[in-house]
């Protein structure tokens, strides 16, 4: 049934928004404040966190993807500096996530490059190829381009960093280019961070990045000054 429903969604017989893939839906309560002082503290904190789109002006739009959700926080910290979103999942059956990735790519004016990290094993290799093939196909149908780059784990990294290995599972009949498997979590955090940062910077225009940070800082200062004027004109606002 899952296979037939997936084929129907791919062909357009079942609309994408007719089925939800998530298992839990949560809706936060509307924003609420203890009083005016609490509100202005929130505004002040929002100004301090003000950011612009740090991918603006870059040659390609980047996304970070990983096989396991446990790696998302670390990757998100690295990507945040460059304004890059991080996602997990989207393997064999996560059609909604794949379709949404194509829609994000189609919404922009530049090609999108997905930097991916996953396990070096039969499942990891097929998860990556399945993700790439589907997203590229959906993006092509939407008239845009998406490229995929496999950042980790690679055989070269296993040898370079002497990563622990294990035999492939006997029950996994998928084709596999290696003779031993390695989990992505085997990469030391600092090594993983360096690999991801190097890949990001290879696609970034450093001048455009510095200019974006300068604009962001100037706009943040302007917002602080405007908030300060409001405060001085109305002492009850803070």
MODELLER restraints for C-alpha pairs under 7 A, 6 or more apart:
rsr = mdl.restraints
at = mdl.atoms
rsr.add(forms.Gaussian(group=physical.xy_distance, feature=features.Distance(at['CA:8:A'], at['CA:14:A']), mean=5.53, stdev=0.5))
rsr.add(forms.Gaussian(group=physical.xy_distance, feature=features.Distance(at['CA:9:A'], at['CA:15:A']), mean=6.28, stdev=0.5))
rsr.add(forms.Gaussian(group=physical.xy_distance, feature=features.Distance(at['CA:9:A'], at['CA:16:A']), mean=6.32, stdev=0.5))
rsr.add(forms.Gaussian(group=physical.xy_distance, feature=features.Distance(at['CA:21:A'], at['CA:96:A']), mean=6.71, stdev=0.5))
rsr.add(forms.Gaussian(group=physical.xy_distance, feature=features.Distance(at['CA:33:A'], at['CA:39:A']), mean=5.85, stdev=0.5))
rsr.add(forms.Gaussian(group=physical.xy_distance, feature=features.Distance(at['CA:36:A'], at['CA:237:A']), mean=6.87, stdev=0.5))
rsr.add(forms.Gaussian(group=physical.xy_distance, feature=features.Distance(at['CA:37:A'], at['CA:238:A']), mean=5.41, stdev=0.5))
rsr.add(forms.Gaussian(group=physical.xy_distance, feature=features.Distance(at['CA:40:A'], at['CA:237:A']), mean=6.75, stdev=0.5))
rsr.add(forms.Gaussian(group=physical.xy_distance, feature=features.Distance(at['CA:40:A'], at['CA:238:A']), mean=5.83, stdev=0.5))
rsr.add(forms.Gaussian(group=physical.xy_distance, feature=features.Distance(at['CA:47:A'], at['CA:220:A']), mean=6.44, stdev=0.5))
rsr.add(forms.Gaussian(group=physical.xy_distance, feature=features.Distance(at['CA:47:A'], at['CA:223:A']), mean=6.49, stdev=0.5))
rsr.add(forms.Gaussian(group=physical.xy_distance, feature=features.Distance(at['CA:47:A'], at['CA:224:A']), mean=6.62, stdev=0.5))
rsr.add(forms.Gaussian(group=physical.xy_distance, feature=features.Distance(at['CA:50:A'], at['CA:220:A']), mean=6.15, stdev=0.5))
rsr.add(forms.Gaussian(group=physical.xy_distance, feature=features.Distance(at['CA:51:A'], at['CA:216:A']), mean=5.96, stdev=0.5))
rsr.add(forms.Gaussian(group=physical.xy_distance, feature=features.Distance(at['CA:52:A'], at['CA:216:A']), mean=5.80, stdev=0.5))
rsr.add(forms.Gaussian(group=physical.xy_distance, feature=features.Distance(at['CA:53:A'], at['CA:83:A']), mean=6.40, stdev=0.5))
rsr.add(forms.Gaussian(group=physical.xy_distance, feature=features.Distance(at['CA:54:A'], at['CA:82:A']), mean=5.70, stdev=0.5))
rsr.add(forms.Gaussian(group=physical.xy_distance, feature=features.Distance(at['CA:54:A'], at['CA:83:A']), mean=4.96, stdev=0.5))
rsr.add(forms.Gaussian(group=physical.xy_distance, feature=features.Distance(at['CA:54:A'], at['CA:209:A']), mean=6.73, stdev=0.5))
rsr.add(forms.Gaussian(group=physical.xy_distance, feature=features.Distance(at['CA:54:A'], at['CA:212:A']), mean=5.92, stdev=0.5))
rsr.add(forms.Gaussian(group=physical.xy_distance, feature=features.Distance(at['CA:55:A'], at['CA:61:A']), mean=6.53, stdev=0.5))
rsr.add(forms.Gaussian(group=physical.xy_distance, feature=features.Distance(at['CA:55:A'], at['CA:82:A']), mean=6.68, stdev=0.5))
rsr.add(forms.Gaussian(group=physical.xy_distance, feature=features.Distance(at['CA:55:A'], at['CA:83:A']), mean=5.96, stdev=0.5))
rsr.add(forms.Gaussian(group=physical.xy_distance, feature=features.Distance(at['CA:57:A'], at['CA:208:A']), mean=6.10, stdev=0.5))
rsr.add(forms.Gaussian(group=physical.xy_distance, feature=features.Distance(at['CA:58:A'], at['CA:204:A']), mean=6.19, stdev=0.5))
rsr.add(forms.Gaussian(group=physical.xy_distance, feature=features.Distance(at['CA:58:A'], at['CA:205:A']), mean=6.04, stdev=0.5))
rsr.add(forms.Gaussian(group=physical.xy_distance, feature=features.Distance(at['CA:58:A'], at['CA:208:A']), mean=6.58, stdev=0.5))
rsr.add(forms.Gaussian(group=physical.xy_distance, feature=features.Distance(at['CA:60:A'], at['CA:110:A']), mean=5.57, stdev=0.5))
rsr.add(forms.Gaussian(group=physical.xy_distance, feature=features.Distance(at['CA:60:A'], at['CA:111:A']), mean=5.36, stdev=0.5))
rsr.add(forms.Gaussian(group=physical.xy_distance, feature=features.Distance(at['CA:60:A'], at['CA:112:A']), mean=5.64, stdev=0.5))
rsr.add(forms.Gaussian(group=physical.xy_distance, feature=features.Distance(at['CA:60:A'], at['CA:113:A']), mean=6.70, stdev=0.5))
rsr.add(forms.Gaussian(group=physical.xy_distance, feature=features.Distance(at['CA:61:A'], at['CA:110:A']), mean=6.43, stdev=0.5))
rsr.add(forms.Gaussian(group=physical.xy_distance, feature=features.Distance(at['CA:61:A'], at['CA:111:A']), mean=6.32, stdev=0.5))
rsr.add(forms.Gaussian(group=physical.xy_distance, feature=features.Distance(at['CA:61:A'], at['CA:112:A']), mean=4.64, stdev=0.5))
rsr.add(forms.Gaussian(group=physical.xy_distance, feature=features.Distance(at['CA:61:A'], at['CA:113:A']), mean=6.18, stdev=0.5))
rsr.add(forms.Gaussian(group=physical.xy_distance, feature=features.Distance(at['CA:62:A'], at['CA:84:A']), mean=6.18, stdev=0.5))
rsr.add(forms.Gaussian(group=physical.xy_distance, feature=features.Distance(at['CA:62:A'], at['CA:112:A']), mean=5.78, stdev=0.5))
rsr.add(forms.Gaussian(group=physical.xy_distance, feature=features.Distance(at['CA:62:A'], at['CA:113:A']), mean=5.03, stdev=0.5))
rsr.add(forms.Gaussian(group=physical.xy_distance, feature=features.Distance(at['CA:62:A'], at['CA:114:A']), mean=5.85, stdev=0.5))
rsr.add(forms.Gaussian(group=physical.xy_distance, feature=features.Distance(at['CA:63:A'], at['CA:84:A']), mean=5.75, stdev=0.5))
rsr.add(forms.Gaussian(group=physical.xy_distance, feature=features.Distance(at['CA:63:A'], at['CA:85:A']), mean=5.56, stdev=0.5))
rsr.add(forms.Gaussian(group=physical.xy_distance, feature=features.Distance(at['CA:63:A'], at['CA:86:A']), mean=6.13, stdev=0.5))
rsr.add(forms.Gaussian(group=physical.xy_distance, feature=features.Distance(at['CA:63:A'], at['CA:113:A']), mean=6.49, stdev=0.5))
rsr.add(forms.Gaussian(group=physical.xy_distance, feature=features.Distance(at['CA:63:A'], at['CA:114:A']), mean=4.86, stdev=0.5))
rsr.add(forms.Gaussian(group=physical.xy_distance, feature=features.Distance(at['CA:63:A'], at['CA:115:A']), mean=6.21, stdev=0.5))
rsr.add(forms.Gaussian(group=physical.xy_distance, feature=features.Distance(at['CA:64:A'], at['CA:84:A']), mean=6.98, stdev=0.5))
rsr.add(forms.Gaussian(group=physical.xy_distance, feature=features.Distance(at['CA:64:A'], at['CA:85:A']), mean=6.24, stdev=0.5))
rsr.add(forms.Gaussian(group=physical.xy_distance, feature=features.Distance(at['CA:64:A'], at['CA:86:A']), mean=4.55, stdev=0.5))
rsr.add(forms.Gaussian(group=physical.xy_distance, feature=features.Distance(at['CA:64:A'], at['CA:87:A']), mean=6.24, stdev=0.5))
rsr.add(forms.Gaussian(group=physical.xy_distance, feature=features.Distance(at['CA:64:A'], at['CA:114:A']), mean=5.90, stdev=0.5))
rsr.add(forms.Gaussian(group=physical.xy_distance, feature=features.Distance(at['CA:64:A'], at['CA:115:A']), mean=4.99, stdev=0.5))
rsr.add(forms.Gaussian(group=physical.xy_distance, feature=features.Distance(at['CA:64:A'], at['CA:116:A']), mean=6.09, stdev=0.5))
rsr.add(forms.Gaussian(group=physical.xy_distance, feature=features.Distance(at['CA:65:A'], at['CA:86:A']), mean=5.66, stdev=0.5))
rsr.add(forms.Gaussian(group=physical.xy_distance, feature=features.Distance(at['CA:65:A'], at['CA:87:A']), mean=4.77, stdev=0.5))
rsr.add(forms.Gaussian(group=physical.xy_distance, feature=features.Distance(at['CA:65:A'], at['CA:88:A']), mean=5.46, stdev=0.5))
rsr.add(forms.Gaussian(group=physical.xy_distance, feature=features.Distance(at['CA:65:A'], at['CA:114:A']), mean=6.81, stdev=0.5))
rsr.add(forms.Gaussian(group=physical.xy_distance, feature=features.Distance(at['CA:65:A'], at['CA:115:A']), mean=6.08, stdev=0.5))
rsr.add(forms.Gaussian(group=physical.xy_distance, feature=features.Distance(at['CA:65:A'], at['CA:116:A']), mean=4.72, stdev=0.5))
rsr.add(forms.Gaussian(group=physical.xy_distance, feature=features.Distance(at['CA:65:A'], at['CA:117:A']), mean=6.39, stdev=0.5))
rsr.add(forms.Gaussian(group=physical.xy_distance, feature=features.Distance(at['CA:66:A'], at['CA:87:A']), mean=6.48, stdev=0.5))
rsr.add(forms.Gaussian(group=physical.xy_distance, feature=features.Distance(at['CA:66:A'], at['CA:88:A']), mean=4.86, stdev=0.5))
rsr.add(forms.Gaussian(group=physical.xy_distance, feature=features.Distance(at['CA:66:A'], at['CA:89:A']), mean=6.88, stdev=0.5))
rsr.add(forms.Gaussian(group=physical.xy_distance, feature=features.Distance(at['CA:66:A'], at['CA:116:A']), mean=5.54, stdev=0.5))
rsr.add(forms.Gaussian(group=physical.xy_distance, feature=features.Distance(at['CA:66:A'], at['CA:117:A']), mean=4.66, stdev=0.5))
rsr.add(forms.Gaussian(group=physical.xy_distance, feature=features.Distance(at['CA:66:A'], at['CA:118:A']), mean=5.74, stdev=0.5))
rsr.add(forms.Gaussian(group=physical.xy_distance, feature=features.Distance(at['CA:67:A'], at['CA:88:A']), mean=5.61, stdev=0.5))
rsr.add(forms.Gaussian(group=physical.xy_distance, feature=features.Distance(at['CA:67:A'], at['CA:89:A']), mean=5.51, stdev=0.5))
rsr.add(forms.Gaussian(group=physical.xy_distance, feature=features.Distance(at['CA:67:A'], at['CA:117:A']), mean=6.36, stdev=0.5))
rsr.add(forms.Gaussian(group=physical.xy_distance, feature=features.Distance(at['CA:67:A'], at['CA:118:A']), mean=4.84, stdev=0.5))
rsr.add(forms.Gaussian(group=physical.xy_distance, feature=features.Distance(at['CA:68:A'], at['CA:88:A']), mean=5.92, stdev=0.5))
rsr.add(forms.Gaussian(group=physical.xy_distance, feature=features.Distance(at['CA:68:A'], at['CA:89:A']), mean=6.52, stdev=0.5))
rsr.add(forms.Gaussian(group=physical.xy_distance, feature=features.Distance(at['CA:69:A'], at['CA:88:A']), mean=5.35, stdev=0.5))
rsr.add(forms.Gaussian(group=physical.xy_distance, feature=features.Distance(at['CA:72:A'], at['CA:86:A']), mean=6.48, stdev=0.5))
rsr.add(forms.Gaussian(group=physical.xy_distance, feature=features.Distance(at['CA:72:A'], at['CA:87:A']), mean=6.80, stdev=0.5))
rsr.add(forms.Gaussian(group=physical.xy_distance, feature=features.Distance(at['CA:72:A'], at['CA:88:A']), mean=6.76, stdev=0.5))
rsr.add(forms.Gaussian(group=physical.xy_distance, feature=features.Distance(at['CA:75:A'], at['CA:86:A']), mean=6.65, stdev=0.5))
rsr.add(forms.Gaussian(group=physical.xy_distance, feature=features.Distance(at['CA:76:A'], at['CA:85:A']), mean=6.78, stdev=0.5))
rsr.add(forms.Gaussian(group=physical.xy_distance, feature=features.Distance(at['CA:76:A'], at['CA:86:A']), mean=5.58, stdev=0.5))
rsr.add(forms.Gaussian(group=physical.xy_distance, feature=features.Distance(at['CA:79:A'], at['CA:85:A']), mean=6.43, stdev=0.5))
rsr.add(forms.Gaussian(group=physical.xy_distance, feature=features.Distance(at['CA:90:A'], at['CA:97:A']), mean=5.52, stdev=0.5))
rsr.add(forms.Gaussian(group=physical.xy_distance, feature=features.Distance(at['CA:90:A'], at['CA:98:A']), mean=5.87, stdev=0.5))
rsr.add(forms.Gaussian(group=physical.xy_distance, feature=features.Distance(at['CA:90:A'], at['CA:131:A']), mean=6.21, stdev=0.5))
rsr.add(forms.Gaussian(group=physical.xy_distance, feature=features.Distance(at['CA:91:A'], at['CA:127:A']), mean=4.86, stdev=0.5))
rsr.add(forms.Gaussian(group=physical.xy_distance, feature=features.Distance(at['CA:91:A'], at['CA:130:A']), mean=6.46, stdev=0.5))
rsr.add(forms.Gaussian(group=physical.xy_distance, feature=features.Distance(at['CA:91:A'], at['CA:131:A']), mean=5.60, stdev=0.5))
rsr.add(forms.Gaussian(group=physical.xy_distance, feature=features.Distance(at['CA:92:A'], at['CA:127:A']), mean=6.12, stdev=0.5))
rsr.add(forms.Gaussian(group=physical.xy_distance, feature=features.Distance(at['CA:92:A'], at['CA:130:A']), mean=6.11, stdev=0.5))
rsr.add(forms.Gaussian(group=physical.xy_distance, feature=features.Distance(at['CA:98:A'], at['CA:131:A']), mean=6.87, stdev=0.5))
rsr.add(forms.Gaussian(group=physical.xy_distance, feature=features.Distance(at['CA:98:A'], at['CA:134:A']), mean=6.69, stdev=0.5))
rsr.add(forms.Gaussian(group=physical.xy_distance, feature=features.Distance(at['CA:98:A'], at['CA:135:A']), mean=5.32, stdev=0.5))
rsr.add(forms.Gaussian(group=physical.xy_distance, feature=features.Distance(at['CA:99:A'], at['CA:135:A']), mean=6.49, stdev=0.5))
rsr.add(forms.Gaussian(group=physical.xy_distance, feature=features.Distance(at['CA:99:A'], at['CA:138:A']), mean=6.29, stdev=0.5))
rsr.add(forms.Gaussian(group=physical.xy_distance, feature=features.Distance(at['CA:101:A'], at['CA:135:A']), mean=6.70, stdev=0.5))
rsr.add(forms.Gaussian(group=physical.xy_distance, feature=features.Distance(at['CA:102:A'], at['CA:135:A']), mean=5.68, stdev=0.5))
rsr.add(forms.Gaussian(group=physical.xy_distance, feature=features.Distance(at['CA:102:A'], at['CA:138:A']), mean=5.75, stdev=0.5))
rsr.add(forms.Gaussian(group=physical.xy_distance, feature=features.Distance(at['CA:102:A'], at['CA:139:A']), mean=4.58, stdev=0.5))
rsr.add(forms.Gaussian(group=physical.xy_distance, feature=features.Distance(at['CA:105:A'], at['CA:112:A']), mean=5.87, stdev=0.5))
rsr.add(forms.Gaussian(group=physical.xy_distance, feature=features.Distance(at['CA:105:A'], at['CA:139:A']), mean=6.98, stdev=0.5))
rsr.add(forms.Gaussian(group=physical.xy_distance, feature=features.Distance(at['CA:105:A'], at['CA:144:A']), mean=6.78, stdev=0.5))
rsr.add(forms.Gaussian(group=physical.xy_distance, feature=features.Distance(at['CA:106:A'], at['CA:139:A']), mean=6.65, stdev=0.5))
rsr.add(forms.Gaussian(group=physical.xy_distance, feature=features.Distance(at['CA:106:A'], at['CA:142:A']), mean=6.25, stdev=0.5))
rsr.add(forms.Gaussian(group=physical.xy_distance, feature=features.Distance(at['CA:106:A'], at['CA:143:A']), mean=6.97, stdev=0.5))
rsr.add(forms.Gaussian(group=physical.xy_distance, feature=features.Distance(at['CA:106:A'], at['CA:144:A']), mean=5.45, stdev=0.5))
rsr.add(forms.Gaussian(group=physical.xy_distance, feature=features.Distance(at['CA:111:A'], at['CA:144:A']), mean=6.91, stdev=0.5))
rsr.add(forms.Gaussian(group=physical.xy_distance, feature=features.Distance(at['CA:111:A'], at['CA:145:A']), mean=5.20, stdev=0.5))
rsr.add(forms.Gaussian(group=physical.xy_distance, feature=features.Distance(at['CA:111:A'], at['CA:146:A']), mean=5.95, stdev=0.5))
rsr.add(forms.Gaussian(group=physical.xy_distance, feature=features.Distance(at['CA:112:A'], at['CA:145:A']), mean=6.43, stdev=0.5))
rsr.add(forms.Gaussian(group=physical.xy_distance, feature=features.Distance(at['CA:112:A'], at['CA:146:A']), mean=4.76, stdev=0.5))
rsr.add(forms.Gaussian(group=physical.xy_distance, feature=features.Distance(at['CA:112:A'], at['CA:147:A']), mean=6.31, stdev=0.5))
rsr.add(forms.Gaussian(group=physical.xy_distance, feature=features.Distance(at['CA:113:A'], at['CA:146:A']), mean=5.69, stdev=0.5))
rsr.add(forms.Gaussian(group=physical.xy_distance, feature=features.Distance(at['CA:113:A'], at['CA:147:A']), mean=4.69, stdev=0.5))
rsr.add(forms.Gaussian(group=physical.xy_distance, feature=features.Distance(at['CA:113:A'], at['CA:148:A']), mean=5.77, stdev=0.5))
rsr.add(forms.Gaussian(group=physical.xy_distance, feature=features.Distance(at['CA:114:A'], at['CA:147:A']), mean=6.11, stdev=0.5))
rsr.add(forms.Gaussian(group=physical.xy_distance, feature=features.Distance(at['CA:114:A'], at['CA:148:A']), mean=4.78, stdev=0.5))
rsr.add(forms.Gaussian(group=physical.xy_distance, feature=features.Distance(at['CA:114:A'], at['CA:149:A']), mean=6.17, stdev=0.5))
rsr.add(forms.Gaussian(group=physical.xy_distance, feature=features.Distance(at['CA:115:A'], at['CA:148:A']), mean=6.13, stdev=0.5))
rsr.add(forms.Gaussian(group=physical.xy_distance, feature=features.Distance(at['CA:115:A'], at['CA:149:A']), mean=5.00, stdev=0.5))
rsr.add(forms.Gaussian(group=physical.xy_distance, feature=features.Distance(at['CA:115:A'], at['CA:150:A']), mean=6.23, stdev=0.5))
rsr.add(forms.Gaussian(group=physical.xy_distance, feature=features.Distance(at['CA:115:A'], at['CA:151:A']), mean=6.37, stdev=0.5))
rsr.add(forms.Gaussian(group=physical.xy_distance, feature=features.Distance(at['CA:116:A'], at['CA:149:A']), mean=6.03, stdev=0.5))
rsr.add(forms.Gaussian(group=physical.xy_distance, feature=features.Distance(at['CA:116:A'], at['CA:150:A']), mean=5.00, stdev=0.5))
rsr.add(forms.Gaussian(group=physical.xy_distance, feature=features.Distance(at['CA:116:A'], at['CA:151:A']), mean=5.65, stdev=0.5))
rsr.add(forms.Gaussian(group=physical.xy_distance, feature=features.Distance(at['CA:117:A'], at['CA:150:A']), mean=6.23, stdev=0.5))
rsr.add(forms.Gaussian(group=physical.xy_distance, feature=features.Distance(at['CA:117:A'], at['CA:151:A']), mean=5.43, stdev=0.5))
rsr.add(forms.Gaussian(group=physical.xy_distance, feature=features.Distance(at['CA:117:A'], at['CA:152:A']), mean=4.72, stdev=0.5))
rsr.add(forms.Gaussian(group=physical.xy_distance, feature=features.Distance(at['CA:117:A'], at['CA:153:A']), mean=6.60, stdev=0.5))
rsr.add(forms.Gaussian(group=physical.xy_distance, feature=features.Distance(at['CA:118:A'], at['CA:124:A']), mean=5.74, stdev=0.5))
rsr.add(forms.Gaussian(group=physical.xy_distance, feature=features.Distance(at['CA:118:A'], at['CA:152:A']), mean=5.94, stdev=0.5))
rsr.add(forms.Gaussian(group=physical.xy_distance, feature=features.Distance(at['CA:118:A'], at['CA:153:A']), mean=6.08, stdev=0.5))
rsr.add(forms.Gaussian(group=physical.xy_distance, feature=features.Distance(at['CA:118:A'], at['CA:184:A']), mean=5.52, stdev=0.5))
rsr.add(forms.Gaussian(group=physical.xy_distance, feature=features.Distance(at['CA:119:A'], at['CA:153:A']), mean=5.83, stdev=0.5))
rsr.add(forms.Gaussian(group=physical.xy_distance, feature=features.Distance(at['CA:119:A'], at['CA:182:A']), mean=6.05, stdev=0.5))
rsr.add(forms.Gaussian(group=physical.xy_distance, feature=features.Distance(at['CA:119:A'], at['CA:183:A']), mean=4.56, stdev=0.5))
rsr.add(forms.Gaussian(group=physical.xy_distance, feature=features.Distance(at['CA:119:A'], at['CA:184:A']), mean=4.73, stdev=0.5))
rsr.add(forms.Gaussian(group=physical.xy_distance, feature=features.Distance(at['CA:120:A'], at['CA:153:A']), mean=5.38, stdev=0.5))
rsr.add(forms.Gaussian(group=physical.xy_distance, feature=features.Distance(at['CA:120:A'], at['CA:154:A']), mean=6.61, stdev=0.5))
rsr.add(forms.Gaussian(group=physical.xy_distance, feature=features.Distance(at['CA:120:A'], at['CA:181:A']), mean=5.37, stdev=0.5))
rsr.add(forms.Gaussian(group=physical.xy_distance, feature=features.Distance(at['CA:120:A'], at['CA:182:A']), mean=5.09, stdev=0.5))
rsr.add(forms.Gaussian(group=physical.xy_distance, feature=features.Distance(at['CA:120:A'], at['CA:183:A']), mean=6.21, stdev=0.5))
rsr.add(forms.Gaussian(group=physical.xy_distance, feature=features.Distance(at['CA:121:A'], at['CA:168:A']), mean=6.79, stdev=0.5))
rsr.add(forms.Gaussian(group=physical.xy_distance, feature=features.Distance(at['CA:121:A'], at['CA:176:A']), mean=6.91, stdev=0.5))
rsr.add(forms.Gaussian(group=physical.xy_distance, feature=features.Distance(at['CA:121:A'], at['CA:181:A']), mean=4.80, stdev=0.5))
rsr.add(forms.Gaussian(group=physical.xy_distance, feature=features.Distance(at['CA:121:A'], at['CA:182:A']), mean=6.59, stdev=0.5))
rsr.add(forms.Gaussian(group=physical.xy_distance, feature=features.Distance(at['CA:122:A'], at['CA:174:A']), mean=5.77, stdev=0.5))
rsr.add(forms.Gaussian(group=physical.xy_distance, feature=features.Distance(at['CA:122:A'], at['CA:175:A']), mean=6.36, stdev=0.5))
rsr.add(forms.Gaussian(group=physical.xy_distance, feature=features.Distance(at['CA:122:A'], at['CA:176:A']), mean=5.04, stdev=0.5))
rsr.add(forms.Gaussian(group=physical.xy_distance, feature=features.Distance(at['CA:132:A'], at['CA:148:A']), mean=6.23, stdev=0.5))
rsr.add(forms.Gaussian(group=physical.xy_distance, feature=features.Distance(at['CA:136:A'], at['CA:145:A']), mean=6.95, stdev=0.5))
rsr.add(forms.Gaussian(group=physical.xy_distance, feature=features.Distance(at['CA:136:A'], at['CA:146:A']), mean=5.60, stdev=0.5))
rsr.add(forms.Gaussian(group=physical.xy_distance, feature=features.Distance(at['CA:139:A'], at['CA:145:A']), mean=6.01, stdev=0.5))
rsr.add(forms.Gaussian(group=physical.xy_distance, feature=features.Distance(at['CA:139:A'], at['CA:146:A']), mean=6.60, stdev=0.5))
rsr.add(forms.Gaussian(group=physical.xy_distance, feature=features.Distance(at['CA:152:A'], at['CA:184:A']), mean=6.78, stdev=0.5))
rsr.add(forms.Gaussian(group=physical.xy_distance, feature=features.Distance(at['CA:153:A'], at['CA:184:A']), mean=5.76, stdev=0.5))
rsr.add(forms.Gaussian(group=physical.xy_distance, feature=features.Distance(at['CA:163:A'], at['CA:186:A']), mean=6.29, stdev=0.5))
rsr.add(forms.Gaussian(group=physical.xy_distance, feature=features.Distance(at['CA:164:A'], at['CA:182:A']), mean=6.43, stdev=0.5))
rsr.add(forms.Gaussian(group=physical.xy_distance, feature=features.Distance(at['CA:164:A'], at['CA:186:A']), mean=6.94, stdev=0.5))
rsr.add(forms.Gaussian(group=physical.xy_distance, feature=features.Distance(at['CA:165:A'], at['CA:180:A']), mean=5.85, stdev=0.5))
rsr.add(forms.Gaussian(group=physical.xy_distance, feature=features.Distance(at['CA:165:A'], at['CA:181:A']), mean=5.27, stdev=0.5))
rsr.add(forms.Gaussian(group=physical.xy_distance, feature=features.Distance(at['CA:165:A'], at['CA:182:A']), mean=4.92, stdev=0.5))
rsr.add(forms.Gaussian(group=physical.xy_distance, feature=features.Distance(at['CA:166:A'], at['CA:180:A']), mean=5.44, stdev=0.5))
rsr.add(forms.Gaussian(group=physical.xy_distance, feature=features.Distance(at['CA:166:A'], at['CA:181:A']), mean=5.17, stdev=0.5))
rsr.add(forms.Gaussian(group=physical.xy_distance, feature=features.Distance(at['CA:166:A'], at['CA:182:A']), mean=6.60, stdev=0.5))
rsr.add(forms.Gaussian(group=physical.xy_distance, feature=features.Distance(at['CA:167:A'], at['CA:179:A']), mean=6.92, stdev=0.5))
rsr.add(forms.Gaussian(group=physical.xy_distance, feature=features.Distance(at['CA:167:A'], at['CA:180:A']), mean=4.72, stdev=0.5))
rsr.add(forms.Gaussian(group=physical.xy_distance, feature=features.Distance(at['CA:167:A'], at['CA:181:A']), mean=5.95, stdev=0.5))
rsr.add(forms.Gaussian(group=physical.xy_distance, feature=features.Distance(at['CA:168:A'], at['CA:180:A']), mean=5.84, stdev=0.5))
rsr.add(forms.Gaussian(group=physical.xy_distance, feature=features.Distance(at['CA:168:A'], at['CA:181:A']), mean=5.83, stdev=0.5))
rsr.add(forms.Gaussian(group=physical.xy_distance, feature=features.Distance(at['CA:231:A'], at['CA:237:A']), mean=5.77, stdev=0.5))
rsr.add(forms.Gaussian(group=physical.xy_distance, feature=features.Distance(at['CA:231:A'], at['CA:238:A']), mean=6.26, stdev=0.5))
